[in-house]
Amino acid sequence: MKLGRLGVWYSTDKLDAAGLRALLQTTEGLGYGAFWYPEARGYESLSLASFLLGNSSRLVVGSSIANIYARDAFTARRGMLSLNALHGDRFVLGLGVSHKPMVEGLRGHRYEKPIPAMRGYLDAMQQNEPGSADWPVVLAALGPLMLKLAAARTRGAVPYNVTPAHTAEAAAALGPDRWLAVEQKVCLEPDLAKARELGRREMARYMPMPNYANNWLRLGFTADDLANGGSDRFIDAMVLNGGVENVKRGLQAHFAAGATHVAIQPVHAEGDVAARDATLKALADT
């Protein structure tokens, strides 16, 4: 399985079946290699993967991420193997520990320490399974310990809300033989003030989550950068803006830092499908 150089990351819960088909057609038609989607309050992850695979012909489809508290390890294993058997080996199972409010508040589970929880989940998935080291499984890894686990037990990592500095650290931790598929938000709104407003609106859901905040502080952002919706410096790093060429330079910085794949997430006004598709078209040759 090959991810290709560029992929698309999109919040699929915003779209109905017709909208999903249209986005897949655009993504595939522009030559992107992979399509990544989250698991939030809407579509169930593996059900959605089946729909996305069934409505595309060559795209690799990846969960970014499937919450380990949403299904047991046996179900995740059988789902991953089934999707690949039925759809020509085009599915990547991205796994993550999610966030405490989404695990305890939304699902009613107890949120365990991330590393032991993920290690135990992988143990249960891979136990007595020949060839499991080669399965297309990746981890949502931000910190050094989760990156180390991803390198030792899976095909790689799918970091989210990161910078090229983090990409360099992740590449060093994973080594040359692992996938490093980095998500990067972009906004091609020409008015910088509006672009930053859209960026702040997009980032607002992530700012209260300790997993992300702790990583941003490790990367050199300050508490002031993370206050009041985020400083311009922080927002410009999380949501690349400033025109097509500047955004392309930001994407290329991830590759220079060691990313093997970059998934572009278009940030635009709610429901502005034209802006989304124009963004994907403008960046497809990065």
C-alpha positions in Angstrom: 0.0 0.0 0.0 1.3 3.5 -0.9 -0.1 6.7 0.6 1.3 9.0 -2.0 2.8 12.4 -1.4 -0.4 14.3 -0.6 -3.7 13.5 0.9 -6.8 15.3 2.1 -8.1 15.5 5.6 -11.7 16.6 6.1 -14.4 16.7 8.8 -16.8 14.3 7.2 -19.6 14.9 9.7 -20.3 18.1 7.9 -21.5 16.2 4.8 -24.3 14.0 3.7 -23.9 11.0 1.4 -24.1 13.2 -1.8 -21.6 15.7 -0.3 -19.2 12.9 0.6 -19.4 11.4 -2.9 -18.7 14.8 -4.5 -15.7 15.4 -2.2 -14.3 12.0 -3.0 -14.7 12.6 -6.7 -12.8 15.9 -6.4 -10.1 14.5 -4.2 -9.5 11.5 -6.5 -9.8 13.6 -9.7 -7.1 16.0 -8.5 -4.6 13.1 -8.0 -4.4 13.1 -4.2 -3.3 9.7 -2.8 -5.3 9.4 0.4 -8.4 10.7 2.2 -8.4 11.0 6.0 -11.4 11.4 8.2 -12.1 11.8 12.0 -14.4 10.1 14.4 -16.5 12.6 16.4 -20.2 12.7 17.2 -21.4 11.8 13.7 -20.6 8.8 11.5 -19.2 5.6 13.1 -15.7 5.2 11.9 -15.6 1.8 10.2 -19.1 2.2 8.7 -17.9 5.5 7.1 -14.7 3.9 5.9 -16.8 1.3 4.0 -18.8 4.0 2.4 -15.8 6.0 1.4 -14.0 3.0 0.0 -17.1 1.9 -1.9 -17.4 5.3 -3.5 -13.8 5.7 -4.6 -11.7 3.6 -6.9 -8.0 4.2 -6.0 -7.9 6.4 -2.9 -6.3 5.1 0.2 -8.8 5.8 3.0 -7.6 6.3 6.5 -9.2 6.9 9.9 -7.6 9.9 11.7 -8.4 8.7 14.1 -10.6 5.7 15.2 -11.1 6.1 19.0 -9.8 3.0 20.9 -12.7 3.5 23.4 -15.3 3.3 20.6 -14.8 -0.4 19.8 -12.8 -3.3 21.3 -9.5 -4.5 19.8 -11.0 -7.6 18.3 -13.7 -5.5 16.5 -11.0 -3.0 15.2 -8.9 -5.9 14.0 -11.7 -7.6 12.1 -12.9 -4.3 10.7 -9.5 -3.4 9.4 -8.9 -6.8 7.8 -12.4 -6.9 6.4 -12.2 -3.5 4.8 -8.9 -4.3 3.1 -10.1 -7.7 1.9 -13.3 -6.2 0.4 -11.8 -3.0 -1.0 -8.4 -3.9 -2.5 -6.1 -3.1 0.4 -6.9 0.6 0.5 -7.7 1.1 4.2 -5.4 2.5 7.0 -6.6 2.1 10.5 -5.4 5.2 12.4 -5.9 4.7 16.1 -5.9 7.2 18.9 -6.6 7.6 22.6 -8.8 10.7 21.9 -9.4 13.1 24.8 -10.8 12.8 28.3 -14.0 14.8 27.7 -14.9 12.8 24.6 -14.1 9.5 26.4 -15.7 10.0 29.8 -18.2 12.7 29.1 -19.5 11.5 25.7 -18.9 7.7 25.8 -19.0 7.1 29.6 -15.7 5.2 29.7 -12.8 5.7 32.1 -10.0 7.5 30.4 -6.8 5.6 31.1 -3.2 6.7 30.8 -2.5 7.0 27.1 0.6 4.9 26.6 -0.5 1.8 28.7 -4.0 2.0 27.1 -2.7 2.1 23.6 -0.1 -0.6 24.3 -2.7 -2.9 25.7 -5.0 -2.3 22.8 -2.3 -3.2 20.3 -1.4 -6.3 22.4 -5.0 -7.4 22.1 -5.2 -6.6 18.4 -2.0 -8.3 17.4 -1.9 -11.3 19.8 -1.3 -14.5 17.9 -1.9 -12.8 14.5 0.8 -13.7 11.9 1.9 -10.7 9.9 0.4 -8.2 12.3 3.6 -6.1 12.2 2.9 -5.3 8.6 -0.8 -4.3 9.0 -1.7 -0.8 7.9 -2.1 0.5 11.4 -0.9 3.9 12.5 -1.1 5.9 15.7 -2.1 9.5 16.5 1.2 10.2 18.2 2.3 13.6 19.5 4.7 12.9 22.5 7.9 11.0 22.4 6.6 7.9 24.1 3.6 7.5 21.8 5.9 8.0 18.8 8.3 5.3 20.2 5.3 3.0 20.5 4.2 3.8 16.9 7.7 3.0 15.6 7.9 -0.3 17.5 4.4 -1.7 16.9 2.8 -0.1 13.8 3.4 1.3 10.3 3.8 4.8 11.6 2.1 7.9 12.9 -0.6 10.5 12.0 0.2 13.6 14.0 -2.5 16.3 14.1 -2.2 20.1 14.9 1.6 20.1 14.6 4.4 22.2 13.1 7.4 21.2 10.9 9.5 21.3 14.2 7.3 18.5 15.5 7.6 16.7 12.2 11.3 16.7 12.5 11.2 15.2 16.0 8.6 12.6 14.8 10.7 11.6 11.8 13.7 11.0 14.0 11.7 9.0 16.5 10.0 6.8 13.8 13.0 6.2 11.6 13.2 5.9 7.8 11.0 2.9 7.4 7.7 4.2 8.9 4.9 6.3 7.6 4.8 9.9 8.9 1.5 11.2 7.6 1.1 14.8 8.9 -2.2 16.8 8.9 -1.9 20.5 8.1 -4.7 23.0 8.0 -4.6 25.6 5.2 -6.7 28.7 4.4 -6.5 30.5 1.0 -8.8 33.4 2.0 -6.9 36.4 0.5 -7.8 38.8 3.4 -5.4 38.0 6.2 -7.7 39.2 8.9 -10.5 37.0 7.6 -8.1 34.0 7.2 -7.0 34.4 10.8 -10.7 34.7 11.9 -11.5 31.4 10.1 -8.4 29.8 11.6 -9.4 30.8 15.2 -12.8 29.5 14.6 -11.4 26.1 13.4 -8.9 25.9 16.2 -11.4 26.8 19.0 -12.5 23.1 19.4 -8.9 22.0 20.1 -7.6 24.7 22.3 -9.2 23.4 25.6 -7.8 19.9 25.1 -4.7 19.2 27.3 -3.2 16.7 24.9 -2.8 19.4 22.2 -2.0 22.2 24.6 0.8 20.3 26.2 2.3 19.5 22.8 2.1 23.1 21.7 4.0 24.2 24.8 6.6 21.5 24.1 7.0 23.0 20.6 7.8 26.5 22.0 4.5 28.2 22.0 3.7 30.1 25.3 0.7 30.3 27.5 0.1 33.7 26.0 0.1 32.2 22.5 -2.7 29.9 23.5 -4.8 32.5 25.3 -7.8 34.4 23.9 -8.3 32.3 20.9 -4.6 32.1 20.0 -2.0 34.6 19.0 -1.4 35.5 15.3 1.9 33.5 15.5 0.1 30.4 16.8 -2.8 30.7 14.3 -0.5 31.2 11.4 1.4 28.1 12.3 -1.7 25.9 12.8 -3.6 27.2 9.7 -1.3 28.2 6.9 -2.4 31.3 5.1 -0.8 34.2 3.1 -1.5 33.0 -0.5 -0.9 29.8 -2.5 2.9 30.1 -2.7 3.3 30.8 1.0 1.0 27.9 1.9 3.0 25.6 -0.4 6.2 26.6 1.3 4.6 25.7 4.6 3.6 22.3 3.3 7.0 21.7 1.8 8.5 22.5 5.2 6.9 19.3 6.5 8.4 17.2 3.7 11.8 18.8 4.4 11.5 17.9 8.0 10.8 14.2 7.2 7.1 13.8 6.5 6.4 11.0 4.1 2.8 12.2 3.5 1.0 15.5 4.2 -2.8 15.6 4.5 -4.2 19.0 3.6 -7.2 20.2 5.6 -9.0 23.1 3.9 -10.3 25.7 6.3 -13.1 27.9 4.9 -16.4 29.5 5.7 -19.1 27.1 6.8 -20.6 25.4 3.7 -18.3 27.1 1.2 -17.7 24.0 -1.0 -16.4 26.2 -3.8 -13.6 27.5 -1.6 -12.8 24.0 -0.3 -12.5 22.6 -3.8 -10.5 25.6 -5.1 -8.1 25.1 -2.2 -7.6 21.5 -3.1 -7.1 22.3 -6.8 -4.6 25.1 -6.0 -2.4 22.9 -3.8 -2.6 19.6 -5.7 0.8 20.1 -7.3 2.7 20.9 -4.1 
